[in-house]
Amino acid sequence: MFFGTNQPMWFYQNPIDFRKQIDGLVVLVADKLERNPTSGQLFIFRNRQANKLKFLWWDNNGFWLCYRRIEKGRFKLPEPTDTTLSLCKEQLNVLLAGLDFTQQGYFDAMTATYFY
């Protein structure tokens, strides 16, 4: 994705009504998350079935709204709560790959000692 990866990313864990568009999500960010929607931070929302995500962020002079739907299966998401989780770039990539982004370590570190 092309937003600033150094900006904080916030995942709102409670499912939202996916009919909400930019204006509805901006109000949700300001009221429920108590954050500035024009801060340049990325806000991520999920639907009830956990097969769709929406991404909202401000870029200089306007909002971006992106939508991700997986065709089979569901995203591995934590139980819905009214809280937000802070994500790093690696966790976002793991989430978008359909893996559990809440796990601490994704792969064991390896060192090659034998080459063909």
OpenMM code with the backbone's topology and positions (N, CA, C; nanometers):
from openmm import Vec3, app, unit

residues = "MET PHE PHE GLY THR ASN GLN PRO MET TRP PHE TYR GLN ASN PRO ILE ASP PHE ARG LYS GLN ILE ASP GLY LEU VAL VAL LEU VAL ALA ASP LYS LEU GLU ARG ASN PRO THR SER GLY GLN LEU PHE ILE PHE ARG ASN ARG GLN ALA ASN LYS LEU LYS PHE LEU TRP TRP ASP ASN ASN GLY PHE TRP LEU CYS TYR ARG ARG ILE GLU LYS GLY ARG PHE LYS LEU PRO GLU PRO THR ASP THR THR LEU SER LEU CYS LYS GLU GLN LEU ASN VAL LEU LEU ALA GLY LEU ASP PHE THR GLN GLN GLY TYR PHE ASP ALA MET THR ALA THR TYR PHE TYR".split()
positions = [
    Vec3(0.0854, -0.1174, 0.0000),
    Vec3(0.0000, 0.0000, 0.0000),
    Vec3(0.0896, 0.1232, 0.0000),
    Vec3(0.0366, 0.2361, -0.0330),
    Vec3(0.1204, 0.3523, -0.0557),
    Vec3(0.1069, 0.4618, 0.0487),
    Vec3(0.0573, 0.4330, 0.1663),
    Vec3(0.0548, 0.5332, 0.2725),
    Vec3(0.1888, 0.5308, 0.3444),
    Vec3(0.2155, 0.6357, 0.4229),
    Vec3(0.3423, 0.6434, 0.4949),
    Vec3(0.3547, 0.5323, 0.5974),
    Vec3(0.4503, 0.4445, 0.5786),
    Vec3(0.4637, 0.3293, 0.6678),
    Vec3(0.5244, 0.3668, 0.8017),
    Vec3(0.5730, 0.4896, 0.8168),
    Vec3(0.6247, 0.5322, 0.9461),
    Vec3(0.5152, 0.5865, 1.0361),
    Vec3(0.3969, 0.6047, 0.9816),
    Vec3(0.2850, 0.6547, 1.0601),
    Vec3(0.2258, 0.5421, 1.1449),
    Vec3(0.1740, 0.5756, 1.2627),
    Vec3(0.1071, 0.4732, 1.3437),
    Vec3(-0.0137, 0.4153, 1.2699),
    Vec3(-0.0414, 0.2897, 1.2973),
    Vec3(-0.1556, 0.2204, 1.2383),
    Vec3(-0.2417, 0.1684, 1.3525),
    Vec3(-0.3711, 0.1911, 1.3423),
    Vec3(-0.4632, 0.1534, 1.4484),
    Vec3(-0.5694, 0.0595, 1.3939),
    Vec3(-0.5839, -0.0559, 1.4588),
    Vec3(-0.6853, -0.1541, 1.4206),
    Vec3(-0.7980, -0.1474, 1.5223),
    Vec3(-0.9174, -0.1074, 1.4772),
    Vec3(-1.0357, -0.1026, 1.5630),
    Vec3(-1.0967, -0.2415, 1.5633),
    Vec3(-1.0990, -0.3059, 1.6810),
    Vec3(-1.1341, -0.4470, 1.6888),
    Vec3(-1.2835, -0.4762, 1.6783),
    Vec3(-1.3669, -0.3794, 1.7105),
    Vec3(-1.5113, -0.4015, 1.7069),
    Vec3(-1.5602, -0.3971, 1.5619),
    Vec3(-1.6392, -0.4953, 1.5172),
    Vec3(-1.6905, -0.4908, 1.3795),
    Vec3(-1.7745, -0.3651, 1.3560),
    Vec3(-1.7634, -0.3105, 1.2356),
    Vec3(-1.8405, -0.1909, 1.2010),
    Vec3(-1.9398, -0.2243, 1.0899),
    Vec3(-2.0358, -0.1359, 1.0721),
    Vec3(-2.1290, -0.1440, 0.9605),
    Vec3(-2.0517, -0.1051, 0.8346),
    Vec3(-2.0354, -0.1977, 0.7425),
    Vec3(-1.9518, -0.1723, 0.6256),
    Vec3(-2.0188, -0.0835, 0.5216),
    Vec3(-2.1393, -0.0360, 0.5489),
    Vec3(-2.1986, 0.0658, 0.4632),
    Vec3(-2.1376, 0.2029, 0.4916),
    Vec3(-2.0672, 0.2149, 0.6049),
    Vec3(-2.0020, 0.3420, 0.6378),
    Vec3(-1.8968, 0.3746, 0.5333),
    Vec3(-1.8980, 0.4988, 0.4907),
    Vec3(-1.7981, 0.5471, 0.3960),
    Vec3(-1.7055, 0.6443, 0.4686),
    Vec3(-1.6395, 0.7299, 0.3968),
    Vec3(-1.5383, 0.8171, 0.4563),
    Vec3(-1.5947, 0.9000, 0.5716),
    Vec3(-1.7047, 0.9701, 0.5495),
    Vec3(-1.7572, 1.0589, 0.6534),
    Vec3(-1.7955, 0.9831, 0.7796),
    Vec3(-1.8598, 0.8682, 0.7649),
    Vec3(-1.8978, 0.7882, 0.8812),
    Vec3(-1.7775, 0.7357, 0.9573),
    Vec3(-1.6737, 0.6965, 0.8853),
    Vec3(-1.5528, 0.6462, 0.9508),
    Vec3(-1.4749, 0.7594, 1.0179),
    Vec3(-1.4757, 0.8777, 0.9582),
    Vec3(-1.4097, 0.9933, 1.0200),
    Vec3(-1.4748, 1.0246, 1.1543),
    Vec3(-1.6074, 1.0214, 1.1595),
    Vec3(-1.6788, 1.0456, 1.2851),
    Vec3(-1.6447, 0.9368, 1.3864),
    Vec3(-1.6379, 0.8121, 1.3430),
    Vec3(-1.6034, 0.7019, 1.4329),
    Vec3(-1.4626, 0.7211, 1.4906),
    Vec3(-1.3674, 0.7590, 1.4069),
    Vec3(-1.2296, 0.7818, 1.4534),
    Vec3(-1.2269, 0.8942, 1.5567),
    Vec3(-1.2961, 1.0032, 1.5282),
    Vec3(-1.2941, 1.1183, 1.6184),
    Vec3(-1.3678, 1.0899, 1.7491),
    Vec3(-1.4841, 1.0243, 1.7420),
    Vec3(-1.5668, 1.0039, 1.8610),
    Vec3(-1.5276, 0.8806, 1.9421),
    Vec3(-1.5230, 0.7650, 1.8791),
    Vec3(-1.4959, 0.6402, 1.9526),
    Vec3(-1.3477, 0.6202, 1.9814),
    Vec3(-1.2641, 0.6468, 1.8821),
    Vec3(-1.1207, 0.6240, 1.9003),
    Vec3(-1.0517, 0.7447, 1.9638),
    Vec3(-1.1206, 0.8587, 1.9644),
    Vec3(-1.0691, 0.9830, 2.0199),
    Vec3(-0.9321, 1.0182, 1.9614),
    Vec3(-0.9236, 1.0072, 1.8284),
    Vec3(-0.8005, 1.0394, 1.7564),
    Vec3(-0.8342, 1.1385, 1.6451),
    Vec3(-0.7327, 1.2067, 1.5978),
    Vec3(-0.7498, 1.3039, 1.4905),
    Vec3(-0.7466, 1.2301, 1.3566),
    Vec3(-0.8572, 1.2260, 1.2829),
    Vec3(-0.8586, 1.1532, 1.1557),
    Vec3(-0.7682, 1.2140, 1.0491),
    Vec3(-0.7276, 1.3406, 1.0640),
    Vec3(-0.6397, 1.4040, 0.9651),
    Vec3(-0.4928, 1.4019, 1.0081),
    Vec3(-0.4584, 1.3131, 1.1001),
    Vec3(-0.3212, 1.3053, 1.1521),
    Vec3(-0.2263, 1.2329, 1.0578),
    Vec3(-0.2796, 1.1672, 0.9558),
    Vec3(-0.1959, 1.0873, 0.8667),
    Vec3(-0.1789, 0.9445, 0.9143),
    Vec3(-0.2378, 0.9116, 1.0291),
    Vec3(-0.2318, 0.7753, 1.0800),
    Vec3(-0.3295, 0.6877, 1.0027),
    Vec3(-0.2988, 0.5600, 0.9947),
    Vec3(-0.3846, 0.4644, 0.9251),
    Vec3(-0.4812, 0.4029, 1.0247),
    Vec3(-0.6097, 0.3985, 0.9884),
    Vec3(-0.7121, 0.3373, 1.0717),
    Vec3(-0.7703, 0.2188, 0.9954),
    Vec3(-0.7743, 0.1036, 1.0619),
    Vec3(-0.8180, -0.0210, 0.9987),
    Vec3(-0.9443, -0.0682, 1.0694),
    Vec3(-1.0446, -0.1077, 0.9899),
    Vec3(-1.1729, -0.1528, 1.0427),
    Vec3(-1.2073, -0.2887, 0.9834),
    Vec3(-1.2849, -0.3664, 1.0570),
    Vec3(-1.3242, -0.5006, 1.0132),
    Vec3(-1.4760, -0.5120, 1.0076),
    Vec3(-1.5234, -0.6126, 0.9341),
    Vec3(-1.6669, -0.6405, 0.9351),
    Vec3(-1.6951, -0.7566, 1.0304),
    Vec3(-1.8220, -0.7875, 1.0491),
    Vec3(-1.8625, -0.8915, 1.1438),
    Vec3(-1.8137, -1.0299, 1.1018),
    Vec3(-1.8137, -1.0588, 0.9730),
    Vec3(-1.7740, -1.1914, 0.9244),
    Vec3(-1.6224, -1.2091, 0.9186),
    Vec3(-1.5472, -1.1026, 0.9411),
    Vec3(-1.3998, -1.1047, 0.9412),
    Vec3(-1.3416, -1.1433, 0.8055),
    Vec3(-1.4136, -1.1117, 0.6976),
    Vec3(-1.3588, -1.1368, 0.5640),
    Vec3(-1.3354, -1.0071, 0.4856),
    Vec3(-1.3589, -0.8926, 0.5504),
    Vec3(-1.3392, -0.7631, 0.4851),
    Vec3(-1.2722, -0.6664, 0.5819),
    Vec3(-1.1863, -0.5821, 0.5252),
    Vec3(-1.1201, -0.4762, 0.6006),
    Vec3(-1.1340, -0.3457, 0.5237),
    Vec3(-1.1442, -0.2355, 0.5971),
    Vec3(-1.1403, -0.1025, 0.5372),
    Vec3(-1.0251, -0.0261, 0.6000),
    Vec3(-0.9589, 0.0548, 0.5166),
    Vec3(-0.8443, 0.1343, 0.5584),
    Vec3(-0.8749, 0.2804, 0.5301),
    Vec3(-0.8591, 0.3636, 0.6304),
    Vec3(-0.8848, 0.5067, 0.6170),
    Vec3(-0.7602, 0.5830, 0.6592),
    Vec3(-0.7158, 0.6766, 0.5756),
    Vec3(-0.6085, 0.7662, 0.6175),
    Vec3(-0.6135, 0.8957, 0.5390),
    Vec3(-0.5542, 0.9971, 0.5985),
    Vec3(-0.5479, 1.1313, 0.5419),
    Vec3(-0.4150, 1.1480, 0.4712),
    Vec3(-0.4181, 1.2010, 0.3497),
    Vec3(-0.2968, 1.2211, 0.2713),
    Vec3(-0.2942, 1.3640, 0.2183),
    Vec3(-0.2302, 1.4531, 0.2884),
    Vec3(-0.2084, 1.5934, 0.2499),
    Vec3(-0.3351, 1.6761, 0.2339),
    Vec3(-0.4219, 1.6415, 0.1401),
    Vec3(-0.5402, 1.7255, 0.1178),
    Vec3(-0.6676, 1.6454, 0.0969),
    Vec3(-0.6695, 1.5215, 0.1411),
    Vec3(-0.7906, 1.4415, 0.1268),
    Vec3(-0.7754, 1.3044, 0.1900),
    Vec3(-0.8882, 1.2374, 0.2048),
    Vec3(-0.8902, 1.1040, 0.2646),
    Vec3(-0.8775, 0.9966, 0.1583),
    Vec3(-0.8142, 0.8877, 0.1958),
    Vec3(-0.8123, 0.7641, 0.1182),
    Vec3(-0.8986, 0.6636, 0.1926),
    Vec3(-0.9763, 0.5866, 0.1179),
    Vec3(-1.0518, 0.4757, 0.1744),
    Vec3(-1.0281, 0.3553, 0.0850),
    Vec3(-0.9677, 0.2525, 0.1417),
    Vec3(-0.9408, 0.1290, 0.0677),
    Vec3(-1.0174, 0.0150, 0.1316),
    Vec3(-1.0448, -0.0854, 0.0522),
    Vec3(-1.1290, -0.1974, 0.0916),
    Vec3(-1.0577, -0.3254, 0.0527),
    Vec3(-1.0498, -0.4205, 0.1447),
    Vec3(-0.9862, -0.5501, 0.1169),
    Vec3(-1.0863, -0.6594, 0.1507),
    Vec3(-1.1113, -0.7477, 0.0528),
    Vec3(-1.2021, -0.8608, 0.0739),
    Vec3(-1.1284, -0.9876, 0.0348),
    Vec3(-1.1323, -1.0873, 0.1219),
    Vec3(-1.0766, -1.2162, 0.0832),
    Vec3(-1.1919, -1.3039, 0.0362),
    Vec3(-1.1673, -1.3798, -0.0665),
    Vec3(-1.2740, -1.4557, -0.1315),
    Vec3(-1.3094, -1.5841, -0.0579),
    Vec3(-1.2134, -1.6420, 0.0113),
    Vec3(-1.2394, -1.7679, 0.0812),
    Vec3(-1.1719, -1.7611, 0.2169),
    Vec3(-1.2446, -1.7954, 0.3198),
    Vec3(-1.1880, -1.7929, 0.4538),
    Vec3(-1.2103, -1.6593, 0.5220),
    Vec3(-1.1358, -1.6390, 0.6297),
    Vec3(-1.1478, -1.5181, 0.7103),
    Vec3(-1.0101, -1.4710, 0.7540),
    Vec3(-1.0033, -1.3431, 0.7856),
    Vec3(-0.8816, -1.2916, 0.8457),
    Vec3(-0.8705, -1.3475, 0.9870),
    Vec3(-0.7500, -1.3701, 1.0326),
    Vec3(-0.7260, -1.4154, 1.1701),
    Vec3(-0.7232, -1.2907, 1.2579),
    Vec3(-0.8333, -1.2664, 1.3281),
    Vec3(-0.8482, -1.1447, 1.4071),
    Vec3(-0.8739, -1.1786, 1.5532),
    Vec3(-0.8342, -1.0906, 1.6447),
    Vec3(-0.8665, -1.1121, 1.7860),
    Vec3(-1.0165, -1.0961, 1.8090),
    Vec3(-1.0617, -1.1413, 1.9238),
    Vec3(-1.2034, -1.1273, 1.9589),
    Vec3(-1.2431, -0.9795, 1.9565),
    Vec3(-1.3647, -0.9499, 1.9080),
    Vec3(-1.4087, -0.8102, 1.9006),
    Vec3(-1.4169, -0.7448, 2.0385),
    Vec3(-1.3607, -0.6267, 2.0502),
    Vec3(-1.3731, -0.5434, 2.1697),
    Vec3(-1.3847, -0.3988, 2.1231),
    Vec3(-1.4111, -0.3106, 2.2163),
    Vec3(-1.4242, -0.1686, 2.1831),
    Vec3(-1.2909, -0.0954, 2.1910),
    Vec3(-1.1826, -0.1680, 2.1774),
    Vec3(-1.0511, -0.1062, 2.1884),
    Vec3(-0.9801, -0.1085, 2.0537),
    Vec3(-0.8692, -0.0381, 2.0476),
    Vec3(-0.7872, -0.0384, 1.9268),
    Vec3(-0.6518, -0.0997, 1.9583),
    Vec3(-0.5932, -0.1594, 1.8586),
    Vec3(-0.4585, -0.2141, 1.8695),
    Vec3(-0.3665, -0.1327, 1.7805),
    Vec3(-0.2487, -0.1062, 1.8291),
    Vec3(-0.1471, -0.0404, 1.7481),
    Vec3(-0.0727, -0.1477, 1.6696),
    Vec3(-0.0592, -0.1277, 1.5393),
    Vec3(0.0091, -0.2246, 1.4540),
    Vec3(0.1361, -0.1644, 1.3961),
    Vec3(0.2333, -0.2497, 1.3729),
    Vec3(0.3519, -0.2086, 1.2983),
    Vec3(0.3361, -0.2590, 1.1543),
    Vec3(0.4267, -0.2180, 1.0684),
    Vec3(0.4196, -0.2551, 0.9267),
    Vec3(0.4200, -0.4067, 0.9088),
    Vec3(0.5038, -0.4770, 0.9851),
    Vec3(0.5125, -0.6224, 0.9733),
    Vec3(0.3813, -0.6889, 1.0136),
    Vec3(0.3189, -0.6397, 1.1213),
    Vec3(0.1906, -0.6959, 1.1636),
    Vec3(0.0830, -0.6728, 1.0586),
    Vec3(0.0837, -0.5565, 0.9946),
    Vec3(-0.0132, -0.5299, 0.8882),
    Vec3(0.0065, -0.6275, 0.7730),
    Vec3(0.1304, -0.6507, 0.7337),
    Vec3(0.1579, -0.7460, 0.6259),
    Vec3(0.1118, -0.8861, 0.6620),
    Vec3(0.1331, -0.9262, 0.7866),
    Vec3(0.0891, -1.0582, 0.8324),
    Vec3(-0.0635, -1.0654, 0.8310),
    Vec3(-0.1298, -0.9606, 0.8779),
    Vec3(-0.2765, -0.9552, 0.8763),
    Vec3(-0.3296, -0.9690, 0.7344),
    Vec3(-0.2727, -0.8940, 0.6404),
    Vec3(-0.3194, -0.8981, 0.5017),
    Vec3(-0.2911, -1.0318, 0.4347),
    Vec3(-0.1921, -1.1045, 0.4847),
    Vec3(-0.1620, -1.2378, 0.4319),
    Vec3(-0.2565, -1.3435, 0.4882),
    Vec3(-0.3435, -1.3046, 0.5815),
    Vec3(-0.4385, -1.3991, 0.6385),
    Vec3(-0.3845, -1.4766, 0.7566),
    Vec3(-0.2735, -1.4313, 0.8132),
    Vec3(-0.2136, -1.4988, 0.9279),
    Vec3(-0.2482, -1.4240, 1.0560),
    Vec3(-0.2183, -1.4846, 1.1697),
    Vec3(-0.2488, -1.4253, 1.2994),
    Vec3(-0.1429, -1.3211, 1.3338),
    Vec3(-0.1794, -1.1938, 1.3260),
    Vec3(-0.0827, -1.0865, 1.3490),
    Vec3(-0.0553, -1.0630, 1.4965),
    Vec3(-0.1295, -1.1280, 1.5868),
    Vec3(-0.1079, -1.1076, 1.7299),
    Vec3(0.0016, -1.1975, 1.7855),
    Vec3(0.0500, -1.2912, 1.7062),
    Vec3(0.1583, -1.3787, 1.7514),
    Vec3(0.2872, -1.2985, 1.7629),
    Vec3(0.3682, -1.3331, 1.8613),
    Vec3(0.4930, -1.2596, 1.8843),
    Vec3(0.5973, -1.2873, 1.7771),
    Vec3(0.6253, -1.4127, 1.7527),
    Vec3(0.7266, -1.4471, 1.6534),
    Vec3(0.6613, -1.5201, 1.5382),
    Vec3(0.6964, -1.4858, 1.4179),
    Vec3(0.6335, -1.5467, 1.3023),
    Vec3(0.7146, -1.6641, 1.2503),
    Vec3(0.8448, -1.6486, 1.2458),
    Vec3(0.9314, -1.7544, 1.1958),
    Vec3(1.0537, -1.7629, 1.2853),
    Vec3(1.1073, -1.8822, 1.3007),
    Vec3(1.2320, -1.8980, 1.3734),
    Vec3(1.3460, -1.8455, 1.2876),
    Vec3(1.4412, -1.7814, 1.3524),
    Vec3(1.5580, -1.7323, 1.2800),
    Vec3(1.6436, -1.8504, 1.2373),
    Vec3(1.6972, -1.8432, 1.1182),
    Vec3(1.7799, -1.9516, 1.0658),
    Vec3(1.9135, -1.8955, 1.0202),
    Vec3(2.0148, -1.9795, 1.0307),
    Vec3(2.1465, -1.9461, 0.9782),
    Vec3(2.1904, -2.0596, 0.8881),
    Vec3(2.2258, -2.0271, 0.7669),
    Vec3(2.2707, -2.1304, 0.6733),
    Vec3(2.4136, -2.1706, 0.7073),
    Vec3(2.4363, -2.3013, 0.7195),
    Vec3(2.5715, -2.3503, 0.7489),
    Vec3(2.6229, -2.4435, 0.6406),
    Vec3(2.5340, -2.4845, 0.5531),
    Vec3(2.5745, -2.5767, 0.4472),
    Vec3(2.5167, -2.5261, 0.3160),
    Vec3(2.5984, -2.5181, 0.2138),
    Vec3(2.5543, -2.4711, 0.0828),
    Vec3(2.5824, -2.5788, -0.0198),
    Vec3(2.4962, -2.5960, -0.1141),
    Vec3(2.5107, -2.7000, -0.2164),
    Vec3(2.6196, -2.6687, -0.3127),
] * unit.nanometer
topology = app.Topology()
chain = topology.addChain("A")
for resn in residues:
    res = topology.addResidue(resn, chain)
    for name in ("N", "CA", "C"):
        topology.addAtom(name, app.Element.getBySymbol(name[0]), res)
